[in-house]
Amino acid sequence: MGRIAPGGRTSPRIDADGYSFDIGAQFLRATSPAMRRWAREWVQAGVLAEWRPVLGLYDTTSGTLRRREQLSQQELDTAAGSFFGVLSSSPDEPLFVGLPSMAALPAHLLRPQQPLQPLQGQEPGPVSALGAGEPAAAAVAAAAWPQVQSARLAEGRWWLTGPPPQQQADGMAAGGGASSGAGGGGWLGVFDALVLADSQMARPGAPGHISFQGAEAGSPQPCASLSMLLGRLGSSRPAPLLSLALSWDGTAHGPLLPGGAQAALLAGGGGAFQWLAEDSSKPGRSSSGLSRWVAITTTEFAAELLREAAAGGSGGGAVAGAAGAPGKGTGGLPPQDATYRVNLAERLWAALRTELSAGGRRELPTPVRLSAQRWGSALPSAPLGQLAVCDEAARWAACGDFCAGGGLQGAAESGAAAAEAVMAMLGLGLEGER
């Protein structure tokens, strides 16, 4: 679902000067043997690096911060489920980030025969967020990723259709995503197996919705197992998040967090934000003279703003698009056009400034650049509790955060499980083990 690069929430935001921000996935944890092995391989390939920020818990009521090593075990246990368990890990356990942005990882996985090379001590420029100007990465970014509109199971194979490429490109350019409505579908081909990696395929009106059919066009669902999955996912509504990218010239703002902290969980106060990190402190990012930060809201605050925007009532105009009207395929929300993002960024900055100014701390100057992103389906509300779901007879597999839960580690392990299932369906060997 990524518009800038493949990988959805690993897609970066590129500012007007060409510098990228990780506005979605902030880091990767590696707590399982398989994930640690993959992390080592990706570090060796030059697309992943350890990030060891000065990390703590920031109290927005008092304006004080305590580093992770200063927290009691009870406090660490309480925070274990907060923001992908970032404080539950041992101080010796590193976080990992993509080089030079999180988008480099999916780009590398899509071009395994041409792995991205280490930066070899060179400072990355502001052009490519995928991999220091790698031709393979550029090819991935420019590739046309067709949207599947309908899938029909017939004679043991999957027949797929979707909007014509130009229609999809026009939808992306308009900021509302490719059309998910019926009509105008183009032929995409016949395939031996189908992998479903986004829960939006089960929700009518969502940009990734897919119409599933049986052997005859217009017939009921192709199999009972898929109908059961669609029913469960269709009745579950993921939780939203909003992200805010900010930058200042040099040290004009002074320390954004006390004690030189580079990342923190936010607690107390109004509860608008849960995470704040210095994006420019991550390895492989350009030291352009800008201090660049990313803040992530709580799901509750995001849901509040999105309800206002969808209703168009009091406060809704503050985050409405140019027309202030819901967009097609956006779940009843305004399209994420330029006007929408500007208004949303101003609203989020006002909330963040209030939280960071608590406890008698000084007023922060206005950033030189602000940018916001809406993640309407950021977190699964009720994960299935298994790595992947599959039906060998019907030749489909499903993977994603709706299976194993949020976070890049869960996504990677879920995708690997689905890949193994598909390989088994097709009678293909799989080198190595997860």
N, C-alpha and C positions, 0 to 999 in steps of 0.2 A: 504493500500500500504506500511505499515511499514515493514521493513525487520528485525529490532531488536525486535520490540514489536508491538502489535496492536495499531492502532490509528494514523498511518501516520505521520503527522508533529509533533505529540507529542513524537515521538520516540527520545530517547537520543543518543548521541555519547559517547561510552565508550572508554576511552583512554587506553594506554598500562598498566597503573597502576590500572585500574579497576574503575576509577572515571568517573562519567557521566556529560555531558554538555547538556543543553537544546538547541539544535542546530536548532530547528524549532520553534514551538509555544513558545513564551517567557513568557506569562502570560495570565490570564483570567480576563476579566472585567465582572462585574455583575451590569448592569444598568436597567434591567427589573425586575418586581416582580417575575416572574418565575425563572429567573436566580439567583436572590438573595436568593430565597428559596432553590434552588438546591445547591448553594454555602454553605449555612448554613448546609445542610445535609451532604455535602462532608467534610466540616471542622469537623463536629461531628464524621464522620467515620474515620478521621485521614488521608485522602488522599489529602487534600487541606489545605492551610494555607495562611494567609494574608502576603503580601510582601509590605513593605512600604520603598522603597529605597529612598535615597537622589537623587532626579530626577531633571533634568534641560535640558536646550537647549545649546548645545556646538557649538560655532562658529569656524569652522575649519580654517577660514581665519586669525582671530586674536588670536586664541588659548584661548579664554575666555569662561567661562560658567556662565550662570545665572540660578539660581534655579527656579523651577516652581512658587514659591510664589513671585519671583521678576519680573515676566513677566507681561506686560500690558494685559488688556482684549483683545485688538486688536491682540496682538501677540498670545494669547491663541486661539482666534478665527481662526487666520491664520493657526495655527498648529492643528486645530481640526481634520482634515482628515488625519493627518500624523501618520503612524504606529499604526493603530487601535485606534486612538483617545487617546493615552496614556496621552497627556498633556491637553486634553479637560475636563478630569474628575476633580472633586473637590479635593483639597488636603486632604479632609477628606475621600474620597472614596478610599478604598484599592485596590491594585491589588492582584490577587490570583495566587498561583503557586502550582503545585502538589508536594506531599511528597513521596519519596525523589527526584522525577523527575516528569516532566509533564506526563510521561508514566503511572504513578500510577493511573491517573484518568480513562482512558479507561480500564485498567486492573480491576479496581474496578467495573466499570459498567458492565463488562462481567462476573463478579462473585459476583452479588449482594447478594447471599445467604451466602457468606463468606467475609464480608467487611474487608478491611485492618484495622489493629489496630493502634492507635496512637503510636508514638515512646516512650512515657512515659519517656521523658528526656534522652533517650539514643542517643548517636551520631551514625548515620548510617555508616555502613562500606562501602567498595568500591565494593561490590559484586553485589547487586541487584539494578537496577534502577527502579524497579517496585514497591517495597514496603517492604523494610527492611527484605528481606528474606522470605516473605510470601509464603507458599506452593501454594496457589491459584495463586499468581502472577507468580510463576515459571512455573506452569502448563500452564498459558496463553502464556507465552513467548515461551514455547516449542511446543505449539499446531501447527498443520499443517493447514494453511488457504488456502483452494483450490481456484485456480484462475478459474473464469468462462470464458469460451472461446466463447460459443454460447448459446443462449436462444431461445427456440421455444415455442410459445403459441399454445396449442392444447387442446380442450375439457375443456376450462376454467382453465387450469393449466399450469405451466411453467416447461419445460423439459430442464435441464441444462447439458452441457458437458464442459470439460476442460482438460488441459494436465494431464497426469498421475502424481501422487505425486512425483516420483523420478525425472521426467523431470523438475518439478517446483523447486525441491530442488537443482538440478544441475545448473539451471539458476540463482538462488539466490546466490549460492556459487561462480559463475563466476562474480558476481557483476552487471549483466545486467538485472536482474529481470526474472521472468518466461517467457517462450516463448509465444508470442501472435499469432504466425502463425498458419495456418490451418494444420490439419493432426495430428494424434496421440491423438485425443481427447478421454478422458475417461468419463464414465457415472457418473454424480454427483447426479442424482435423479430427482424426480418430486415434485414440490412445489406449494402450494396454492396461494402464492403471491410473488412478486418480488420487492425488494427495490434496487434502483440504487443510489449510494452515491458518485460516482466519475465521473466527466465529461469526463475522458479519455475513458470511454466506448463508446463514440460517435465519437472518432477520430481514424481512421485506422492507424496502425503503432505505436500507443501509447501502452505502456505495459499493460494497463487495458482495451484495446478495446474489445468489445463484438459484435459478429455477431448475429443480431436478425432475426428471421424467423417466417413465418406464420405457419398455421396448417400443411402444407406439406413442407418437407425439401427442401430448396432452393427457397421457395416462397417469395414474397415481405414482407415488414414489417408487423408484426402482427396486428397493428391497427394504425389509422390515428393520434391519439393523441401522440403515441410514435414516429411516424415518424416525427411529427412536432418538438418535443423536440430534437430528434437526429439531425435534420437539423440545429436547432438554435445553439446547443452546438458544432456541428461539424464545424461550420463556425466561431466560437469564439476561439481565442487563448489566454489562460491564460498567465499572466506575470510571468517571472521567478524571483527568488531570489537566492542568494548565501550566505551561512553562514560560519563564520570562528570561530573556537574554539581555544583559546590561554591559556597557563598557564606559570607562572613564579614561581620560588622558593621564597617563602616568599615575602618580599618587595623589591626584587632586582631591580624592575623596577621603584620604587617610585610611587607616585600617577599617575594613568593612566589618570584620569580626574581631573581638578582643583576643589578645594573646597571640596574634599572628596566625590564627587558625585559617586554614585554607578550605575547610569543608565542615559543615555542622548540620546535625538534626536540630530543628527548631521546635521548642515546646513552650506551652503557656501562652499568655496573651490572647490575641484574637483567633488564633488557630487558622490563619489564612495560608501559611506556608509551612512546609515540613522539611525542606532541604535547601541548602544554599552552598554553592561550591565555586571556587575560583577556577574557571575553565582554563585560564591561561597558566595555571600552575601544573597542568597535566603535561607529561613528557611529550615531546614532539610538536608542541604548539609553538607558534612563532612568538618571540619576544618583541612584539611590534611597538612597544611603548604604551600599549593600551592595557589596562587592567580589566579583564573580561570575566564576568560572573554569570551563573545560571541559577535561577531559583525555581523550585517546583512547589506547587500548591498542595494543600490537602485535598482529598477527594470531596470533602464536605463543602469547602469553599468553591471548588470548581463546579460542583453540581448546582450550588446557589446561583452563580453567575450564568450558567447555561440555562437554568430555568427562567431567569429574567430575560435572557436573549430570546429564548423560544416563545415566551409569552408576549414580548414586545411591550411590557408594562413598565412600571416604575423601575428604573435602573436598567431596563433592557436596552434602551437606546444607547447606553454607554458602551455596549459591546455589540451593537448591531453593525451590519455591513452597510455598503453604500445605499442600497435600497431598503435595508432594514427588514427584508422579507426572507423567509426560509428558502433555502436552496434545494434544488432537486438532488435527491440522493445524499442529503446531509442529515437525515434523521430529524427534520423539522427545525434545524438551526440555520442561522444565516451562513452563506458561503464564507470561507476564509479568504476573502479578498483583502486588498491592501488597506482599505478603510477599516474593515473589521479588526485587522491585526493592530493597527495604530491605536484604535479606541481601546482594545483589550489590553494592550501594553500599558497605556496610561492608567487604566483601572488597576492593573496588577502592581504597577510601580507605586501607586498611592498606598496600597495595602502593605506592601513590603516596607516602604519608608516608615510607615506608622509602627510596624513591628520592630524595626531596627533602631528606631528613635526612642523606644521605651526605656524605662529605668534611668531617665535623665541624660541619656546620651545625646550628643549633638545632632543637629539636623544635617542630613546628607545632601550634597549638591545634586542637581539633576544630571543623570548620565548623558554622555554625548550621543549615545545610541541606545534605543530600546527596541525590542522585538518580542513578539509573543507567539505562542503556538497552542492550539487546542488539540488535545488528545481525547476525543470523545469516548473511546473504548480502551482506555489505558490499562485497566486492571480487571481481571475476571472476578466476578462476584461469587462464583461457586465453581471452582475448578473440579474437573472430573476425578482427580486423585490418582491418575495413572499417566504413564509417560506418553502413550499413544493409544488410539482406538483404531481397529481395522476389521475388515471382513474379507477374508481370502477369497471366498467364492465370488463376491461382487467386485473384487479387485479395487478396493478403496482403503485409504488410511487417512486418519486425521491427527494432526499434531499442532502444538502451539501452547500459549499460556492458558487457554481454556482447558487444557489437559493437565499439565503439571504445575500450573501456577505461574505468577509473574517473575520476571527477571531473565537475564540472558542465559544463565546456566540452565534454567528450566527449559527455555526455548531450544537451546542446543541439544540437550539430552532428549527432549521430545522429538525433535527433528531426526535425530539419529535413530531413535526407536522406530519411527515411521519408515525411514529409509530401509532399515533391516527387514521390516514387514513386507515392503514392496519388493525387495530383492528376493525374498522367500516366495512371494506370490508368483513371480516370473521365473523362478527356478534358476536364479543367477547367484553366483558365489559372491561372498563379501570378504574382502581381505581384512584380516585382523579382527579385533573385537572392540566393542565400545569400552 
